[in-house]
Amino acid sequence: MSYGYSQRLVDANKEADAKSLGVTLGRLCIKHGVPVSEVARYLHVSRMTVYNWFWGVTTPTASMNNSLFSYIEKLKKRK
């Protein structure tokens, strides 16, 4: 694990609803080792907001969808 992703977070993300954009984003960030702080800066939200999305505790608002889709596509292109 990189960037401080705890095993608890990784496990919770795996169990969370994959239909959520926040959970999908979390899986990609964990896979590619993207720090939460980078995601938060890019999306102009707090780190806690990003963690809550990764956990599946909250879901991103509809107004965030375009930014999230864009960032997810950016992550998918990473090797």
Residue, then its C-alpha position, 0 to 999 in steps of 0.5 A: m500500500s502506498y500513500g497511507y492507504s490502510q488495509r482497512l480502507v482497502d478492504a472497505n473499498k473492495e466491499a463498497d458498491a462499485k456503482s459509486l463513482g467515488v468507490t471507482l475513483g478509490r479503486l483506481c487511486i489505490k491501484h495506481g498509488v495516487p495520494v488522496s491529497e492529489v485527488a482532493r486538490y484536483l477536485h477542489v474538495s477536502r481529503m476527508t470528502v475523498y476518503n468518505w467517497f473511497w469508503g462508500v460512506t458518501t457519494p459525490t454530488a451530481s455537480m461533481n460528475n464531470s470532474l470525476f469522469s475526467y479524473i477517472e479517465k486520466l487515471k485509467k490512462r496511467k500505466 
